[in-house]
Amino acid sequence: MAKYSEAQKKAVAKYNAKAYEEIKLRVHRGNKTIISDYAASKGKSVNGLINGLLEKEIPELSGTYKQD
């Protein structure tokens, strides 16, 4: 049985398109695993780790990202 209905998937996709922008990040081969493992060791997702680091570096972003 599906975890989410098609209507739920569509609603989430619509919300994400309205609320978020995407940035594609390229890293050298092999670094993706290192980054993922590091984020997991800190109890964060890769996205959460990157957003948190960006908030620390760019004052204008302060408070725009909700950390767990």
N, C-alpha and C positions, 0 to 999 in steps of 0.2 A: 504494500500500500504506500502511496506517495506521501511524503512528509508534508508537502505544501501543495495546495491546489493551484491550478493554472491561474485562477483569478488572483490568488495571493502573490504569486510570482510576478504577475503583470503589475499589481499595485506597488510592490516593492521596487520594481524596475522604474516605474513612473516617478516614484518619490526620489529615488537615487538620481535620476536624470535631472530633476528639479533642484535638488539640494546639494549635489556634489559635482566637483570637476575632477577629471582624472589626469594624472601625469604619469607618463611611462618612464620607468627608470631602467637603465641598462647597467649591468655590472659584469665584470670579467667572469668567464666561465669558472665555476667552482665557488665563487663568492656568495652566490645565492644561498647555498647550504649553510655557509658560515654565518651569514646574516640571519637566516631563519632559526638556526640553533641558538644564536646569541639572544634573539628576541624571546624565544621560548624559555631560555634560562632566566630571563627577567620577568617572566609571566606576561608577556605582551605578544601581540601579533606583529608581523613585519610592518604593517600599515601603522599600528599604534606606536611602534618604536620610531619610525621615521617622522610621524607627525609630532611626537614629543620632542625629538631632537631639533626639528625645524622651529618649534615654538621657543625653545631655549635660545636659538641662534637669531631669530627674527622677532624683535619686540612687538611689531604690529600684529603678529599672529597670537599674541598672548590671550588666552581665554577662549579662543575659537575652537580649540580641540578639547574634548572632554576625555580625560584619562580615566582608566578603570579604577 
